[in-house]
Amino acid sequence: MAVECNITDTFGATTPTGGFTNESSDDGSIQKYQVLDEDGDKVRLRGGKHIVTSVNISGKGSADYSVIAPGDFTKDAFKALSAETTEHNTGEYIDFTVTGEINGNVAA
């Protein structure tokens, strides 16, 4: 019998019906720009205004992906980009992985 880890923070991703999440992670990044002076010398580094956060969740169980609805990118909302199921030992246990991203803006 599998042990459920009770991961509750999935960063906006939805755990597929029939499965349970045992790992979740997020990693945000901001594009960086170098500002040049009139002589072409680098004078400072500026952060962009767009944040992209990559989100991954994975777990066990027969995942029903119908709860992960396709749709448009929405600011500050999780958007699934891929979902994968891996069956081991002819269905003895099943792993799933859902990856996606959250697109947001830096507060001015």
Sequence and secondary structure as in RCSB ss.txt:
>XXXX:A:sequence
MAVECNITDTFGATTPTGGFTNESSDDGSIQKYQVLDEDGDKVRLRGGKHIVTSVNISGKGSADYSVIAPGDFTK
DAFKALSAETTEHNTGEYIDFTVTGEINGNVAA
>XXXX:A:secstr
          TT    EEEEEEEEEEEEEEEEEEEE TTS EEEEEEEEEEEEEEEEEEEEEEEGGGS      T
TSEEEEEEEEEEETTTTEEEEEEEEEEEEE   
